[in-house]
């Protein structure tokens, strides 16, 4: 069971993550940067992944910078997540994704990629409550893939002897 820290401003903002991860992973939530850093710096936290929303009053880019500059925390993978499903988001997501990766995020995921109604509309507006049309299994597998790659990367640096 992985430990995932979700940094967001409002509970409903991360319903998709809660729905697809809560049964198989231990989720921690922080409402601001200070709380997120306090959780990450706890000696027994052992956080496996940090997830931040790019459309949030919390500056996810500052979070990336603070984590990547910290010698102890920098090995924790960072996922920038966009739960925003709108025409505005579909226009800005490619730019935000590039910016997040350039700042040091390990991955950028948009909920648009996991929306079953995406093919029918220019943006997922038919399931505003993240209903049955959403591919939660695909979202979970994508997030677990990030954690898996991080484990492999960490273990490849361990010398066997």
DSSP file (Angstrom, degrees, kcal/mol; ACC not computed):
  #  RESIDUE AA STRUCTURE BP1 BP2  ACC     N-H-->O    O-->H-N    N-H-->O    O-->H-N    TCO  KAPPA ALPHA  PHI   PSI    X-CA   Y-CA   Z-CA
    1    1 A X              0   0    0      0, 0.0    24,-0.2     0, 0.0     2,-0.2   0.000 360.0 360.0 360.0 121.7    0.0    0.0    0.0
    2    2 A X        -     0   0    0     22,-0.5    24,-3.0    45,-0.0     2,-0.6  -0.499 360.0-129.3 -85.0 154.2    1.5    3.3   -1.1
    3    3 A X  E     -a   26   0A   0     43,-0.3    45,-3.0    22,-0.2    46,-1.2  -0.927  27.4-172.6-105.4 121.7    1.3    6.5    0.8
    4    4 A X  E     -ab  27  49A   0     22,-2.8    24,-3.0    -2,-0.6     2,-0.6  -0.961  13.8-153.2-122.2 126.1    0.1    9.4   -1.4
    5    5 A X  E     -ab  28  50A   0     44,-2.8    46,-3.0    -2,-0.5     2,-0.6  -0.876  10.7-162.6 -98.3 120.8   -0.1   13.1   -0.3
    6    6 A X  E     -ab  29  51A   0     22,-3.2    24,-2.4    -2,-0.6     2,-0.7  -0.915   1.8-160.5-105.9 120.5   -2.7   15.0   -2.2
    7    7 A X  E     +ab  30  52A   0     44,-3.3    46,-1.1    -2,-0.6     2,-0.3  -0.897  33.2 133.0-105.6 115.4   -2.2   18.8   -2.0
    8    8 A X        -     0   0    0     22,-2.5     3,-0.1    -2,-0.7    48,-0.1  -0.973  55.1-128.4-156.3 165.3   -5.4   20.7   -2.8
    9    9 A X  S    S+     0   0    0     -2,-0.3     2,-0.4     1,-0.2    -1,-0.1   0.839  89.4  30.7 -88.7 -36.4   -7.6   23.5   -1.6
   10   10 A X  S >  S-     0   0    0      1,-0.1     3,-1.1     0, 0.0     4,-0.5  -0.961  71.0-128.8-131.6 144.4  -11.0   21.9   -1.4
   11   11 A X  G >  S+     0   0    0     -2,-0.4     3,-1.4     1,-0.3    -1,-0.1   0.888 107.1  53.6 -57.1 -45.1  -12.2   18.3   -0.8
   12   12 A X  G >  S+     0   0    0      1,-0.3     3,-1.3     2,-0.1    -1,-0.3   0.699  91.7  77.0 -68.1 -16.9  -14.4   18.0   -3.8
   13   13 A X  G <  S+     0   0    0     -3,-1.1    -1,-0.3     1,-0.3     3,-0.2   0.802 100.8  39.2 -61.7 -28.4  -11.5   19.1   -6.1
   14   14 A X  G <> S+     0   0    0     -3,-1.4     4,-2.4    -4,-0.5    -1,-0.3  -0.025  72.1 123.9-117.0  31.7   -9.9   15.6   -5.8
   15   15 A X  H <> S+     0   0    0     -3,-1.3     4,-2.9     1,-0.2     5,-0.2   0.905  74.2  56.1 -55.4 -43.5  -13.0   13.4   -5.9
   16   16 A X  H  > S+     0   0    0     -3,-0.2     4,-1.8    -4,-0.2    -1,-0.2   0.907 110.3  44.9 -59.0 -40.2  -11.5   11.4   -8.9
   17   17 A X  H  > S+     0   0    0      2,-0.2     4,-1.8     1,-0.2     5,-0.4   0.924 113.7  48.9 -69.1 -43.3   -8.3   10.6   -7.0
   18   18 A X  H  X S+     0   0    0     -4,-2.4     4,-2.0     1,-0.2     5,-0.2   0.928 111.4  51.1 -60.3 -44.3  -10.2    9.7   -3.8
   19   19 A X  H  < S+     0   0    0     -4,-2.9     4,-0.2     1,-0.2    -1,-0.2   0.886 118.2  35.6 -62.9 -40.4  -12.5    7.4   -5.8
   20   20 A X  H  < S+     0   0    0     -4,-1.8    -1,-0.2    -5,-0.2    -2,-0.2   0.649 127.8  31.4 -92.2 -13.6   -9.8    5.5   -7.6
   21   21 A X  H >X S+     0   0    0     -4,-1.8     4,-1.8    -5,-0.2     3,-1.0   0.700  90.5  84.2-115.9 -24.1   -7.1    5.3   -4.9
   22   22 A X  T 3< S+     0   0    0     -4,-2.0     5,-0.2    -5,-0.4    -3,-0.1   0.755  90.1  53.1 -62.5 -27.1   -8.6    5.2   -1.5
   23   23 A X  T 34 S+     0   0    0     -4,-0.2    -1,-0.3    -5,-0.2    -2,-0.1   0.817 122.4  26.2 -77.6 -28.5   -9.3    1.4   -1.4
   24   24 A X  T <4 S+     0   0    0     -3,-1.0   -22,-0.5    -4,-0.1     2,-0.3   0.461 119.8  49.6-114.6  -3.4   -5.7    0.4   -2.3
   25   25 A X  S  < S-     0   0    0     -4,-1.8     2,-0.7   -24,-0.2   -22,-0.2  -0.950  77.4-115.5-137.7 155.6   -3.6    3.3   -1.1
   26   26 A X  E     -a    3   0A   0    -24,-3.0   -22,-2.8    -2,-0.3     2,-0.4  -0.826  37.2-157.4 -91.4 115.6   -3.2    5.4    2.1
   27   27 A X  E     -a    4   0A   0     -2,-0.7     2,-0.4   -24,-0.2   -22,-0.2  -0.799  12.3-173.3-101.7 135.1   -4.2    9.0    1.2
   28   28 A X  E     -a    5   0A   0    -24,-3.0   -22,-3.2    -2,-0.4     2,-0.4  -0.932  11.4-152.8-119.1 147.4   -3.0   12.0    3.1
   29   29 A X  E     -a    6   0A   0     -2,-0.4     2,-0.4   -24,-0.2   -22,-0.2  -0.966  11.6-174.4-127.1 139.5   -4.4   15.5    2.3
   30   30 A X  E     -a    7   0A   0    -24,-2.4   -22,-2.5    -2,-0.4     3,-0.0  -0.998  13.6-160.1-129.9 136.0   -2.9   19.0    2.8
   31   31 A X  S    S+     0   0    0     -2,-0.4     2,-0.3   -24,-0.2   -24,-0.1   0.553  76.0  17.5 -91.6  -8.7   -4.9   22.2    2.1
   32   32 A X  S  > S-     0   0    0      1,-0.1     4,-2.2    26,-0.0     5,-0.1  -0.954  83.2 -98.2-154.6 171.5   -1.8   24.4    1.7
   33   33 A X  H  > S+     0   0    0     -2,-0.3     4,-2.8     1,-0.2     5,-0.2   0.890 117.3  54.2 -63.5 -41.8    2.0   24.3    1.0
   34   34 A X  H  > S+     0   0    0      1,-0.2     4,-2.1     2,-0.2    -1,-0.2   0.919 111.2  45.1 -60.9 -44.0    3.0   24.6    4.7
   35   35 A X  H  > S+     0   0    0      2,-0.2     4,-2.5     1,-0.2    -1,-0.2   0.909 112.1  52.7 -65.4 -41.6    0.9   21.6    5.7
   36   36 A X  H  X S+     0   0    0     -4,-2.2     4,-2.5     1,-0.2    -2,-0.2   0.933 111.3  45.7 -59.4 -46.7    2.2   19.6    2.7
   37   37 A X  H  X S+     0   0    0     -4,-2.8     4,-1.9     1,-0.2    -1,-0.2   0.874 111.0  53.3 -65.9 -36.9    5.8   20.3    3.7
   38   38 A X  H  < S+     0   0    0     -4,-2.1     4,-0.5    -5,-0.2    -1,-0.2   0.916 111.0  46.4 -63.6 -42.5    5.1   19.5    7.3
   39   39 A X  H >< S+     0   0    0     -4,-2.5     3,-1.2     1,-0.2    -2,-0.2   0.940 112.9  49.6 -63.5 -47.0    3.6   16.1    6.3
   40   40 A X  H 3< S+     0   0    0     -4,-2.5    -1,-0.2     1,-0.3     6,-0.2   0.823 109.6  51.9 -62.4 -32.3    6.5   15.4    4.0
   41   41 A X  T 3< S+     0   0    0     -4,-1.9    -1,-0.3    -5,-0.2     2,-0.2   0.483  78.3 114.8 -88.0  -2.7    9.1   16.3    6.6
   42   42 A X  S X  S-     0   0    0     -3,-1.2     3,-1.9    -4,-0.5     4,-0.5  -0.522  71.5-131.1 -65.8 132.0    7.7   14.0    9.3
   43   43 A X  T 3  S+     0   0    0      1,-0.3     3,-0.2    -2,-0.2    -1,-0.1   0.808 104.6  39.6 -57.7 -31.8   10.3   11.3    9.9
   44   44 A X  T 3  S+     0   0    0      1,-0.2    -1,-0.3     2,-0.0    -2,-0.1   0.246  87.3  99.0-102.5  13.7    7.8    8.4    9.6
   45   45 A X    <   -     0   0    0     -3,-1.9    -1,-0.2    -6,-0.1    -2,-0.1   0.941  50.1-179.1 -67.4 -48.5    5.7    9.8    6.7
   46   46 A X        -     0   0    0     -4,-0.5   -43,-0.3    -6,-0.2     2,-0.2   0.901  14.4-167.5  47.3  50.5    7.4    7.8    4.0
   47   47 A X        -     0   0    0     -7,-0.2   -43,-0.2     1,-0.1    -1,-0.2  -0.504  15.6-167.0 -71.2 133.1    5.3    9.4    1.3
   48   48 A X        +     0   0    0    -45,-3.0    29,-0.6     1,-0.3     2,-0.3   0.664  69.5  11.5 -94.6 -20.9    5.5    7.6   -2.1
   49   49 A X  E     -bc   4  77A   0    -46,-1.2   -44,-2.8    27,-0.1     2,-0.5  -0.972  57.9-150.4-159.3 140.4    3.9   10.3   -4.3
   50   50 A X  E     -bc   5  78A   0     27,-2.3    29,-3.2    -2,-0.3     2,-0.5  -0.968  15.9-165.9-113.6 131.0    2.8   13.9   -4.1
   51   51 A X  E     -bc   6  79A   0    -46,-3.0   -44,-3.3    -2,-0.5     2,-0.4  -0.969   7.3-179.3-118.8 127.7   -0.1   15.0   -6.2
   52   52 A X  E     -bc   7  80A   0     27,-2.5    29,-3.0    -2,-0.5     2,-0.4  -0.975  25.7-125.5-127.5 143.2   -0.9   18.7   -6.8
   53   53 A X  E     - c   0  81A   0    -46,-1.1     7,-0.3    -2,-0.4     3,-0.3  -0.716   9.4-154.2 -86.8 130.1   -3.7   20.3   -8.8
   54   54 A X  S    S+     0   0    0     27,-1.6     2,-0.8    -2,-0.4    28,-0.1   0.745  90.9  58.3 -76.9 -22.4   -2.6   22.8  -11.4
   55   55 A X  S    S+     0   0    0     26,-0.4     2,-0.3     4,-0.1    -1,-0.2  -0.563  90.0 104.2-103.1  67.9   -5.9   24.7  -11.3
   56   56 A X  S    S-     0   0    0     -2,-0.8     4,-0.2    -3,-0.3   -48,-0.0  -0.957  81.5-117.4-145.3 155.4   -5.7   25.6   -7.7
   57   57 A X  S    S+     0   0    0     -2,-0.3     2,-0.4     2,-0.1    -1,-0.1   0.734  97.4  87.5 -69.8 -19.3   -5.0   28.6   -5.5
   58   58 A X  S    S-     0   0    0     -5,-0.1     2,-1.1     1,-0.1    -2,-0.3  -0.687  91.2-122.6 -77.1 129.3   -2.1   26.5   -4.1
   59   59 A X     >  -     0   0    0     -2,-0.4     4,-1.9     1,-0.2     3,-0.4  -0.620  26.7-172.9 -79.6 100.0    0.9   27.1   -6.4
   60   60 A X  H  > S+     0   0    0     -2,-1.1     4,-2.3    -7,-0.3    -1,-0.2   0.799  84.1  58.3 -64.0 -29.0    1.8   23.6   -7.6
   61   61 A X  H  > S+     0   0    0      2,-0.2     4,-2.1     1,-0.2    -1,-0.2   0.864 105.4  48.6 -70.9 -35.1    5.0   25.0   -9.3
   62   62 A X  H  > S+     0   0    0     -3,-0.4     4,-2.8     2,-0.2    -2,-0.2   0.895 109.6  53.4 -67.5 -39.6    6.2   26.4   -5.9
   63   63 A X  H  X S+     0   0    0     -4,-1.9     4,-2.4     2,-0.2     5,-0.2   0.931 108.8  49.1 -58.9 -46.6    5.5   23.0   -4.4
   64   64 A X  H  X S+     0   0    0     -4,-2.3     4,-2.8     1,-0.2     5,-0.2   0.938 112.4  48.5 -57.8 -47.7    7.6   21.3   -7.1
   65   65 A X  H  X S+     0   0    0     -4,-2.1     4,-1.8     1,-0.2    -2,-0.2   0.919 111.7  48.0 -60.6 -46.5   10.4   23.8   -6.5
   66   66 A X  H  X S+     0   0    0     -4,-2.8     4,-0.7     1,-0.2    -1,-0.2   0.889 115.5  44.4 -64.7 -39.6   10.4   23.3   -2.7
   67   67 A X  H >< S+     0   0    0     -4,-2.4     3,-0.7    -5,-0.2    -2,-0.2   0.928 114.3  48.1 -70.9 -44.9   10.4   19.5   -2.9
   68   68 A X  H 3< S+     0   0    0     -4,-2.8    -2,-0.2    -5,-0.2    -1,-0.2   0.772 110.1  52.9 -69.8 -25.5   13.0   19.3   -5.6
   69   69 A X  H 3< S+     0   0    0     -4,-1.8     2,-0.6    -5,-0.2    -1,-0.2   0.669  90.8  89.8 -81.2 -16.8   15.3   21.7   -3.7
   70   70 A X  S <X S-     0   0    0     -3,-0.7     4,-2.4    -4,-0.7    -4,-0.0  -0.721  70.2-148.8 -86.8 121.0   15.1   19.7   -0.5
   71   71 A X  T  4 S+     0   0    0     -2,-0.6     4,-0.2     1,-0.2    -1,-0.1   0.840  97.4  42.7 -58.0 -37.0   17.9   17.0   -0.4
   72   72 A X  T  4 S+     0   0    0      1,-0.1     3,-0.4     2,-0.1    -1,-0.2   0.859 121.3  38.3 -78.8 -36.9   15.7   14.6    1.6
   73   73 A X  T >4 S+     0   0    0      1,-0.2     3,-2.5    -6,-0.2    -2,-0.2   0.679  88.3  90.6 -90.1 -19.3   12.4   15.1   -0.3
   74   74 A X  T 3< S+     0   0    0     -4,-2.4    -1,-0.2     1,-0.3    -3,-0.1   0.677  79.8  61.6 -60.0 -19.4   13.7   15.4   -3.9
   75   75 A X  T 3  S+     0   0    0     -3,-0.4     2,-0.4    -4,-0.2    -1,-0.3   0.593  79.6 101.2 -82.6  -8.9   13.4   11.7   -4.6
   76   76 A X  S <  S-     0   0    0     -3,-2.5   -27,-0.1    -9,-0.1   -28,-0.1  -0.629  79.9-120.3 -75.8 125.1    9.6   11.7   -4.0
   77   77 A X  E     -c   49   0A   0    -29,-0.6   -27,-2.3    -2,-0.4     2,-0.5  -0.368  23.3-147.1 -68.2 146.3    7.8   11.7   -7.4
   78   78 A X  E     -c   50   0A   0     26,-0.3    28,-2.3   -29,-0.2    29,-1.3  -0.959   9.6-165.8-118.7 128.7    5.5   14.6   -8.1
   79   79 A X  E     -cd  51 107A   0    -29,-3.2   -27,-2.5    -2,-0.5     2,-0.6  -0.960   8.8-153.5-113.8 124.4    2.4   14.4  -10.2
   80   80 A X  E     -cd  52 108A   0     27,-2.6    29,-2.6    -2,-0.5     2,-0.4  -0.874  21.2-166.3 -93.2 126.1    0.6   17.5  -11.5
   81   81 A X  E     -cd  53 109A   0    -29,-3.0   -27,-1.6    -2,-0.6     2,-0.6  -0.943  15.7-161.2-121.2 132.3   -3.0   16.6  -11.9
   82   82 A X  E     + d   0 110A   0     27,-2.7    29,-3.4    -2,-0.4    30,-0.3  -0.931  15.3 170.2-112.3 108.6   -5.7   18.6  -13.7
   83   83 A X        +     0   0    0     -2,-0.6     2,-0.2    27,-0.2    -1,-0.1   0.549  47.3 113.9 -88.9  -8.1   -9.2   17.6  -12.7
   84   84 A X        -     0   0    0     -3,-0.1     2,-0.5     1,-0.1    28,-0.3  -0.450  45.7-173.3 -65.6 126.2  -10.5   20.6  -14.7
   85   85 A X        +     0   0    0     -2,-0.2     2,-0.3    39,-0.1    38,-0.1  -0.822  37.6 107.6-125.5  92.1  -12.5   19.5  -17.7
   86   86 A X  S  > S-     0   0    0     -2,-0.5     4,-2.3    36,-0.1     5,-0.2  -0.932  81.1 -98.3-152.5 171.4  -13.4   22.5  -19.8
   87   87 A X  H  > S+     0   0    0     -2,-0.3     4,-1.6     2,-0.2     5,-0.2   0.899 123.8  54.8 -64.0 -39.0  -12.5   24.1  -23.0
   88   88 A X  H  > S+     0   0    0      1,-0.2     4,-2.2     2,-0.2     3,-0.2   0.928 109.0  47.5 -58.6 -45.8  -10.2   26.4  -21.1
   89   89 A X  H  > S+     0   0    0      1,-0.2     4,-3.1     2,-0.2    -1,-0.2   0.906 107.8  54.4 -65.2 -41.3   -8.4   23.4  -19.6
   90   90 A X  H  < S+     0   0    0     -4,-2.3     4,-0.4     1,-0.2    -1,-0.2   0.815 112.1  46.0 -64.8 -27.0   -8.0   21.6  -23.0
   91   91 A X  H  < S+     0   0    0     -4,-1.6     4,-0.4    -3,-0.2    -1,-0.2   0.881 121.7  35.1 -78.4 -39.7   -6.4   24.8  -24.4
   92   92 A X  H  X S+     0   0    0     -4,-2.2     4,-2.7     1,-0.2     3,-0.4   0.713  95.6  83.6 -90.5 -21.8   -4.0   25.3  -21.4
   93   93 A X  H  X S+     0   0    0     -4,-3.1     4,-3.0     1,-0.2     5,-0.2   0.875  88.6  52.3 -53.3 -45.1   -3.2   21.8  -20.4
   94   94 A X  H  > S+     0   0    0     -4,-0.4     4,-1.9     1,-0.2    -1,-0.2   0.907 113.7  44.3 -60.6 -38.7   -0.4   21.2  -23.0
   95   95 A X  H  > S+     0   0    0     -3,-0.4     4,-2.4    -4,-0.4    -2,-0.2   0.922 115.3  47.4 -69.6 -44.1    1.4   24.4  -21.8
   96   96 A X  H  X S+     0   0    0     -4,-2.7     4,-2.8     1,-0.2    -2,-0.2   0.886 109.7  54.3 -63.7 -38.1    0.9   23.6  -18.2
   97   97 A X  H  X S+     0   0    0     -4,-3.0     4,-2.3    -5,-0.3    -1,-0.2   0.936 110.3  45.6 -61.8 -46.4    2.1   20.0  -18.8
   98   98 A X  H  X S+     0   0    0     -4,-1.9     4,-2.5    -5,-0.2    -2,-0.2   0.922 114.0  49.1 -62.4 -43.5    5.4   21.3  -20.4
   99   99 A X  H  X S+     0   0    0     -4,-2.4     4,-1.9     2,-0.2    -2,-0.2   0.914 110.8  50.1 -63.4 -42.8    5.9   23.8  -17.6
  100  100 A X  H  X>S+     0   0    0     -4,-2.8     5,-2.7     1,-0.2     4,-0.7   0.922 112.7  46.3 -62.1 -44.8    5.3   21.2  -14.9
  101  101 A X  H ><5S+     0   0    0     -4,-2.3     3,-0.7     1,-0.2    -1,-0.2   0.891 111.6  51.3 -67.1 -39.1    7.8   18.8  -16.4
  102  102 A X  H 3<5S+     0   0    0     -4,-2.5    -1,-0.2     1,-0.2    -2,-0.2   0.837 107.5  54.1 -65.3 -32.0   10.4   21.6  -16.9
  103  103 A X  H 3<5S-     0   0    0     -4,-1.9    -1,-0.2    -5,-0.2    -2,-0.2   0.627 131.7 -90.0 -77.7 -13.2   10.0   22.6  -13.2
  104  104 A X  T <<5S+     0   0    0     -3,-0.7   -26,-0.3    -4,-0.7    -3,-0.2   0.463  74.0 146.9 120.7   1.9   10.7   19.0  -12.1
  105  105 A X      < -     0   0    0     -5,-2.7    -1,-0.3    -6,-0.2   -26,-0.2  -0.390  43.2-142.6 -65.7 149.3    7.3   17.2  -12.0
  106  106 A X  S    S-     0   0    0    -28,-2.3     2,-0.3     1,-0.3   -27,-0.2   0.754  76.5  -0.4 -83.5 -25.7    7.6   13.5  -12.9
  107  107 A X  E     -d   79   0A   0    -29,-1.3   -27,-2.6    -7,-0.1     2,-0.4  -0.989  54.0-147.8-161.3 152.9    4.3   13.4  -14.7
  108  108 A X  E     -d   80   0A   0     -2,-0.3     2,-0.4   -29,-0.2   -27,-0.2  -0.997  21.3-177.3-125.8 124.4    1.3   15.5  -15.7
  109  109 A X  E     -d   81   0A   0    -29,-2.6   -27,-2.7    -2,-0.4     2,-0.4  -0.972  10.4-158.3-123.9 138.7   -2.1   13.9  -16.0
  110  110 A X  E >   -d   82   0A   0     -2,-0.4     3,-1.7   -29,-0.2     4,-0.4  -0.938  21.9-135.5-113.3 137.3   -5.4   15.4  -17.1
  111  111 A X  G >  S+     0   0    0    -29,-3.4     3,-1.7    -2,-0.4     4,-0.2   0.769 101.7  75.9 -59.7 -24.7   -8.8   14.0  -16.1
  112  112 A X  G >  S+     0   0    0    -30,-0.3     3,-1.3   -28,-0.3    -1,-0.3   0.845  86.7  60.4 -54.3 -34.8   -9.7   14.6  -19.7
  113  113 A X  G <  S+     0   0    0     -3,-1.7    -1,-0.3     1,-0.2    -2,-0.2   0.725 108.6  43.3 -65.7 -21.4   -7.6   11.5  -20.7
  114  114 A X  G <  S+     0   0    0     -3,-1.7    21,-4.1    -4,-0.4     2,-0.6   0.166  86.9 110.7-112.6  16.1   -9.8    9.3  -18.5
  115  115 A X  B X   -E  134   0B   0     -3,-1.3     3,-1.3    19,-0.2     4,-0.3  -0.837  53.2-157.0 -99.9 121.6  -13.2   10.7  -19.4
  116  116 A X  T 3  S+     0   0    0     17,-3.1     3,-0.4    -2,-0.6    18,-0.1   0.692  94.4  55.5 -67.1 -19.7  -15.5    8.4  -21.4
  117  117 A X  T >> S+     0   0    0      1,-0.2     3,-1.5     2,-0.1     4,-1.1   0.495  78.5  96.4 -90.6  -3.8  -17.5   11.3  -22.8
  118  118 A X  T <4 S+     0   0    0     -3,-1.3     3,-0.4     1,-0.3    -1,-0.2   0.849  79.5  55.7 -55.6 -37.9  -14.3   13.0  -24.2
  119  119 A X  T 34 S+     0   0    0     -3,-0.4    -1,-0.3    -4,-0.3    -2,-0.1   0.740 107.4  50.7 -68.3 -21.6  -14.9   11.6  -27.7
  120  120 A X  T <4 S+     0   0    0     -3,-1.5     2,-0.3    -4,-0.1    -1,-0.2   0.709 117.5  26.5 -90.3 -21.4  -18.4   13.1  -27.8
  121  121 A X  S  < S-     0   0    0     -4,-1.1     3,-0.1    -3,-0.4    -1,-0.0  -0.867  79.3-110.7-137.2 167.5  -17.5   16.7  -26.8
  122  122 A X  S    S+     0   0    0     -2,-0.3     2,-0.3     1,-0.2   -36,-0.1   0.724 107.7  10.2 -73.2 -19.8  -14.7   19.1  -27.0
  123  123 A X  S    S-     0   0    0     -6,-0.1     2,-1.5   -38,-0.1     3,-0.2  -0.977  95.1 -91.2-152.5 157.2  -14.4   18.8  -23.2
  124  124 A X        +     0   0    0     -2,-0.3   -39,-0.1     1,-0.2    -6,-0.1  -0.528  66.8 136.3 -76.3  92.3  -16.0   16.5  -20.6
  125  125 A X    >   +     0   0    0     -2,-1.5     3,-0.5    -8,-0.2    -1,-0.2   0.500  54.7  73.0-112.7  -8.3  -19.1   18.5  -19.7
  126  126 A X  T 3  S+     0   0    0      1,-0.2     2,-0.1    -3,-0.2     3,-0.1   0.678 101.8  40.7 -84.0 -16.2  -21.6   15.7  -19.6
  127  127 A X  T >   +     0   0    0      1,-0.1     3,-2.2     4,-0.1     4,-0.3  -0.481  64.9 160.1-127.1  64.2  -20.4   14.1  -16.4
  128  128 A X  T <  S+     0   0    0     -3,-0.5    -1,-0.1     1,-0.3    -2,-0.1   0.714  75.6  54.6 -62.1 -20.4  -19.6   17.0  -14.2
  129  129 A X  T 3  S-     0   0    0     -3,-0.1    -1,-0.3  -114,-0.0    -3,-0.0   0.185 118.7-108.1 -97.4  18.4  -19.8   14.9  -11.0
  130  130 A X    <   +     0   0    0     -3,-2.2    -2,-0.1     3,-0.0    -3,-0.0   0.975  62.2 172.0  54.9  59.9  -17.2   12.4  -12.4
  131  131 A X    >   -     0   0    0     -4,-0.3     3,-1.8     1,-0.0    -4,-0.1   0.284  49.3 -51.4 -83.9-151.4  -19.8    9.7  -12.9
  132  132 A X  T 3  S+     0   0    0      1,-0.3     4,-0.1     3,-0.1    -1,-0.0   0.669 122.6  72.0 -64.6 -19.0  -19.7    6.4  -14.6
  133  133 A X  T 3  S+     0   0    0      2,-0.1   -17,-3.1   -18,-0.0     2,-0.3   0.586  78.8  96.5 -73.5  -8.5  -18.2    7.7  -17.8
  134  134 A X  B <  S-E  115   0B   0     -3,-1.8     2,-1.4   -19,-0.2   -19,-0.2  -0.644  74.6-134.1 -88.6 138.8  -14.9    8.2  -16.1
  135  135 A X     >  +     0   0    0    -21,-4.1     4,-2.0    -2,-0.3     5,-0.1  -0.643  35.2 164.8 -89.8  79.3  -12.1    5.6  -16.4
  136  136 A X  H  > S+     0   0    0     -2,-1.4     4,-2.8     1,-0.2    -1,-0.2   0.839  74.0  56.7 -67.5 -33.1  -11.1    5.4  -12.7
  137  137 A X  H  > S+     0   0    0     -3,-0.2     4,-2.7     2,-0.2    -1,-0.2   0.930 107.9  47.6 -63.5 -44.6   -9.2    2.1  -13.3
  138  138 A X  H  > S+     0   0    0      2,-0.2     4,-2.2     1,-0.2    -2,-0.2   0.893 112.3  49.5 -62.5 -40.8   -7.1    3.8  -16.0
  139  139 A X  H  X S+     0   0    0     -4,-2.0     4,-2.2     2,-0.2    -2,-0.2   0.927 111.9  48.4 -63.9 -45.2   -6.4    6.7  -13.8
  140  140 A X  H  X S+     0   0    0     -4,-2.8     4,-3.0     1,-0.2     5,-0.2   0.925 111.6  49.6 -60.7 -45.2   -5.4    4.4  -10.9
  141  141 A X  H  X S+     0   0    0     -4,-2.7     4,-1.8     1,-0.2    -1,-0.2   0.880 109.7  51.2 -63.6 -38.2   -3.1    2.4  -13.2
  142  142 A X  H  X S+     0   0    0     -4,-2.2     4,-1.3     2,-0.2    -1,-0.2   0.918 113.5  44.8 -64.2 -42.9   -1.4    5.6  -14.5
  143  143 A X  H  X S+     0   0    0     -4,-2.2     4,-1.8     1,-0.2     3,-0.3   0.914 112.2  50.9 -68.5 -42.7   -0.8    6.8  -11.0
  144  144 A X  H  X S+     0   0    0     -4,-3.0     4,-2.6     1,-0.2    -1,-0.2   0.830 105.0  59.0 -64.2 -30.3    0.4    3.4   -9.8
  145  145 A X  H  X S+     0   0    0     -4,-1.8     4,-2.4    -5,-0.2    -1,-0.2   0.873 103.4  51.5 -64.3 -37.3    2.8    3.3  -12.8
  146  146 A X  H  X S+     0   0    0     -4,-1.3     4,-1.9    -3,-0.3    -2,-0.2   0.925 112.2  45.8 -64.1 -44.9    4.4    6.5  -11.6
  147  147 A X  H  X S+     0   0    0     -4,-1.8     4,-2.4     2,-0.2    -2,-0.2   0.917 112.0  51.9 -64.3 -43.6    5.0    5.0   -8.1
  148  148 A X  H  X S+     0   0    0     -4,-2.6     4,-2.5     1,-0.2    -2,-0.2   0.918 109.2  49.1 -59.4 -46.2    6.3    1.8   -9.7
  149  149 A X  H  X S+     0   0    0     -4,-2.4     4,-2.5     1,-0.2    -1,-0.2   0.885 110.2  52.3 -62.2 -38.1    8.8    3.6  -11.8
  150  150 A X  H  X S+     0   0    0     -4,-1.9     4,-2.6     2,-0.2    -2,-0.2   0.921 109.2  48.9 -64.2 -43.6   10.0    5.6   -8.8
  151  151 A X  H  X S+     0   0    0     -4,-2.4     4,-2.7     2,-0.2    -2,-0.2   0.929 112.4  48.3 -59.9 -45.9   10.5    2.3   -6.8
  152  152 A X  H  X S+     0   0    0     -4,-2.5     4,-1.6     1,-0.2    -2,-0.2   0.907 111.7  49.9 -62.1 -41.8   12.5    0.8   -9.6
  153  153 A X  H  X S+     0   0    0     -4,-2.5     4,-0.6     2,-0.2    -1,-0.2   0.927 112.9  46.1 -63.1 -45.7   14.6    3.9  -10.0
  154  154 A X  H >< S+     0   0    0     -4,-2.6     3,-0.9     1,-0.2     4,-0.3   0.912 114.1  48.3 -62.8 -43.2   15.3    4.0   -6.2
  155  155 A X  H >< S+     0   0    0     -4,-2.7     3,-0.8     1,-0.2    -1,-0.2   0.736 101.0  63.9 -73.1 -21.8   16.1    0.3   -6.2
  156  156 A X  H 3< S+     0   0    0     -4,-1.6    -1,-0.2     1,-0.2    -2,-0.2   0.712 100.5  54.2 -73.4 -17.7   18.4    0.5   -9.2
  157  157 A X  T << S+     0   0    0     -3,-0.9     2,-0.5    -4,-0.6    -1,-0.2   0.531  86.0  99.7 -89.7  -7.8   20.7    2.7   -7.1
  158  158 A X  S <  S-     0   0    0     -3,-0.8     2,-0.4    -4,-0.3    -3,-0.0  -0.680  71.9-136.0 -82.4 125.5   21.0    0.2   -4.3
  159  159 A X        -     0   0    0     -2,-0.5     2,-0.5     2,-0.0    -2,-0.1  -0.673  10.1-147.8 -83.9 130.6   24.2   -1.8   -4.4
  160  160 A X              0   0    0     -2,-0.4    -1,-0.0     1,-0.1    -2,-0.0  -0.848 360.0 360.0 -96.5 128.5   23.8   -5.5   -3.9
  161  161 A X              0   0    0     -2,-0.5    -1,-0.1     0, 0.0    -2,-0.0   0.420 360.0 360.0-163.6 360.0   26.9   -6.9   -2.2
